[in-house]
């Protein structure tokens, strides 16, 4: 009788177990979190949009993100790389180690209200015309969602959110690389606002920016000009030599300048003048060679005009080492997530913004924002410069582009400031967070996927003595916006 009872009980238990619903896929943990957190991240990005702080002075923006990460279980190290507004937030332990990069500095001259026509905000100069309010908030949203997965799954793995100041010409990440902040990462995710949704396959250009200051002797420009030595003559002689040099540098190089100080009055021989130069090339090593030639030209200009010259490197960034293996992992999830899901109000805003930007086809601008490029594009050349290139020299990096404004306007525009501070920007940053999240889960659940990523990185990096900063050995220029 006991045996019969035991058999019946065992059968009942088996039926109960069989009838029990299958365990829910933990991949949904972070996605569910992001789906429920629109208001949270809408509030954060709009606060940073309103702060609009210059590079290396993003005190409130940096603190907003770092505090939020700390409140969500991250260990936060602040003031890294001798930069008060830089931080590293860490959750989890063991490998794989994945990093996401947050940015939050604004641009001068791009103050703008969140309306579809040009309307600067009174009393403000800086604005988020490159969408760094969204970059920072998206990376934090991704970090928190990924931490939820790690906590729920119990899998080994670490997520790091890097608070990266002064991307705009300040080369903040270069100093973080020099300080070893990214050491130990297996992969780092990067993204940038855009007019469409795709993976970046353009490495961009390496850049060195430098300020050349000439000093002379002041004199009355009419009464006794022979007593003076014009610092402005030194600048102009330097500029003339650089313009002649253009014929003798590679056609892929770019050299541009602006005179930032030419004197105060025409009747006074300037005893100080200054010019700011950008030197760009697809290769950081070649950019350095062009810069070295420019220094010789500046020295010659000073000698010929009887002035003295000193220069200061303001920033230096390498080109991005494109890692197509890592990009493909993110590309697959970009297709899975799709473009922006805009409501009727947001669609009208975009079409009005496009029309006010001179677009000939506002509907096409809208279509680019709501659809995705389905396949990873071929390798390409050209583009701008970013300090992300420095990070890509030491660890595998892939850059995602997600639509935040109309393609007819582009970045560093009032249009980006306008749309980025609305719910359109919030939807874009949450799409980024979802794509980052799914890509990180793919790697944590199948670390073997990093094999091709690391192999490609090694093949492109080659034998190298280590990171040689294009900024030289200078300290972070915390006052570069002065």
Secondary structure by P-SEA (a helix, b strand, c coil): caaaaaaaaaaaaaaaaaaccccccccaaaaaaaaacaaaaaaaaaaaaaaccccccaaaaaaaaaaaaaaaccccccccccccccbbbbccccccbbbbbbbbbbbcccccccccccccccccccccccaaaaaaaaaaaaaaaaaaaaaaacccbbbbbbbcccccccaaaaaaaaacccccccbbbbbbbcccccccccccccbbbbbbbbbbbbcccccccccbbbaaaaaaaaaaaaaaacccccccbbbbbbbccccccccccccccbbbbbbbcccaaaaaaaaaaaaaaaaaaaaaacbbbbbbbccccccccccaaaaaaaaaaaaaaccccccaaaaaaaaaaaaaaccccaaaaaaaaaccccccccbbbbbbbcccccccccbbbbbbbbbccccccccccaaaaaaaacaaaaaaaaaaaaaaaaaaaaaaaccccaaaaaaaaaaaaccccccccccccccccccccc
